[in-house]
């Protein structure tokens, strides 16, 4: 399952970087998190996935100077952190 999550994460990051709007970016994040929640009974797997995406976005942000990518990274991080907070509230 690790390999499939790695591929899923890589595809999501590419989609997030090149999203044409923040609404499109939000749809990508929401769809990914919903798919993970449905396919994974363990919330810690989903939060680990989110943490890895956030880490990779931080790394990409340190390398890129493209303003569209940087804006998408900032918004994606916000959407992902909101999703993570929602998950932690569900776990309580």
N, C-alpha and C positions, 0 to 999 in steps of 0.2 A: 504494500500500500504506500510505502514511503516514496517510491519512484513515481507513482501516479500523482501523489500530492505535490511532489517537486515540479512535475510537468504542469500541473494545474496552476501552481503558484507562478511559474514562469510565464505562462500564457496570460494570466490575470495581470501581471505587472506590465507586460507589453501593451495589453489593451488599455490599462490605466494611463500609461505614458502618452499614448497617441489618441486618447479620447478627444472628440471634437468639441465637447461641451462638458460642463460640470454635471449636468443632468445625465448625460451618457455615462460619465464616470461613476456617478452614484448607482446607476442601473447595474453596471459591471460589478461593483462591490456588493450590492445587495444580492444579486443573483449568485455570486460566489459564496457568500456567507449562508444564504438559504440552502444552497446545494450541499454545503458542508454540514449544516445542522441536520438536514434530512438524512444524509448518508453516514453520519457519524454520531453514535449515541453518546460519545464521550466529549463533554464540553472542553476538556483540557486539550484535546486534539485540535479543536477549532481555535482556541486561544493561542496555542503554539503556532499554528498556521499564520494567524494574524501577526504575531510577534516576528516571525521570519519575514513576512512581507514588509513589515515596517522597517526591519533591519536592512533589507535589500533596497528599499526606497531611500533610506538615509545614505547608503553607499552610492547609489546612482546620483542622488542630489549633489554629492560631493564632487562628482565627475562632470556633470553636465552644466552648460551655460545657456542652454535653450530655455527661453522664458516660458514657453508653453509647457514643456516638460516639468519645469520647476513649479509652475502653478498647479499642474495636475498632481504632482507629488504632494504638495502642501494640502490640497483638497482631499486626496486619497487618504492621507494620514489621518485627517480629521474624520472622514467617514469610517475608516477602520477602527479608530479609537472609540467612536460612538458605538460601533457594533460590538466591540470588546466590552465596553461598559454595560451594554444591554445583556450580554451573555453572563457577566458576573452578577447582575441583578437577578437573572433567571436561576442561577445556581444557589442563591440564598434562600 
